Amino acid sequence: MRGFNQPRKQKTVRHWVQAARLSFGCLLETKVSVENFQKVFDASFPGWSCLHNYSHHSLGRIWVCWSDEVEVCPVLTSAHMITVWVKYKGTGDTFLCSFVYASNCAVERRQLWSEMELINGSVVGTNNAWIMHGDFNVALSVQEHSRALATRSDHGAIRDFQEVVHNCDMMDLAQVGSSFTWTNCQDDNPISKKLDRLREVAQGNMKPFKFFNHVALHPRFLEVVARVWNEIEPLFHSRAALRKFHENLKSLKFEMRSLNKDMYGDLPGRVKAAYEDLCAKQTEAMQNPHTASFEAASDAWEHWHHISEVEEQFYYQKSRIQWLGLGDRNSRFFHRVTQNARNTIRKIVTTDGRILTSLPDIKQEAATHFETFLNGSQPDYVRSLSLLLSYN
């Protein structure tokens, strides 16, 4: 949040909060001094409460703000992070929330990593969700740095961040928009990175990791696997080889999750957007028939066809996984599936060639058939079979 000392920016924020009906949030890097804090905050959030970190940093780079609809209980406040318990009074929903504004210095960020692991240790094994978002001031992988190969100095900081994410078993929530969230705005040496992110640790009821086959078809899959595998020490025949192999596979989890989220997150939305884009491009090609418009329509069709196939693979595999886990167990899932199947007899052909389609006629014919079969005289082939069985 830049320029927050200006009244027009405060007015803009106040109107935006009211229009969006927000009740809880955070501002980072306001550049507001402690002397002006109360005046600026009251003008922007009338009637709200605030928790800041001016006691740890002269510019109070983190403001946690909430209305009377929310109860907030502080847990940890530092120069890099503020962690609070949040409870919505109306619904009773409770979760742990951390807001981060990390230092530009890799050494100073290690204090933040220690604080994250400390918080994780306090909530592990419980049913409380932990949401962490903000500016971490470091990318999580080389793919999130536009010039990672030319700036080797960032690789150590990236590995430190990957280690704490691995230790806390965090995962990125779905993202829409550009892959990069920051740029240095230098024409001669442009650099872009993904520094802002929203991560979650769902304790207790956290969903297990699932690998979806469509991820392996992405061009970046082998590149990501090779990069992660090569960053880990080689495996040799020893007693610890199996344990190290398991650790190597586990270290791939958040990379696979990130790849799936970035490339295939919100598949129904992506398919819908691709279809709408295809319709628009086809309409443009019909109205303005020339080479460029037809090529654009062809590209749009290829994209929609690809993303639709990925969606079909996703739902097919997900249905198989769900059936294997919750299949024929006399569970609610089993009965719901069988009820939705709706196996019915819509017509039946009688022995005299008549076709019955009404439900009462089908029921009567079925009852008559089984009464004759069970109570009637035995057919000739049954009597012949009995004679054969009595032969010595």
Secondary structure, 3 states (H helix, E strand, C coil): CCCCCCHHHHHHHHHHHHHHCCCEEEEECCCCCCCCHHHHHHHHCCCCEEEECCCCCCCCCEEEEECCCEEEEEEEECCCEEEEEEEECCCCCEEEEEEEECCCCHHHHHHHHHHHHHHHHHHCCCCCEEEEEEECCCCCCHHHECCCCCCCCHHHHHHHHHHHHHHHCCEECCCCCCCCCEECCCCCCCCEECCEEEEEEECCCCCCCCCCHHHHCCCCHHHHHHHHHHHCCCCCCCCCHHHHHHHHHHHCHHHHHHHHHHHHCCHHHHHHHHHHHHHHHHHHHHHCCCHHHHHHHHHHHHHHHHHHHHHHHHHHHHHHHHHHHHCCCCCHHHHHHHHHHCCCCCCEECCCCCEECCHHHHHHHHHHHHHHHHHCCCCHHHHHHHHHHHCC
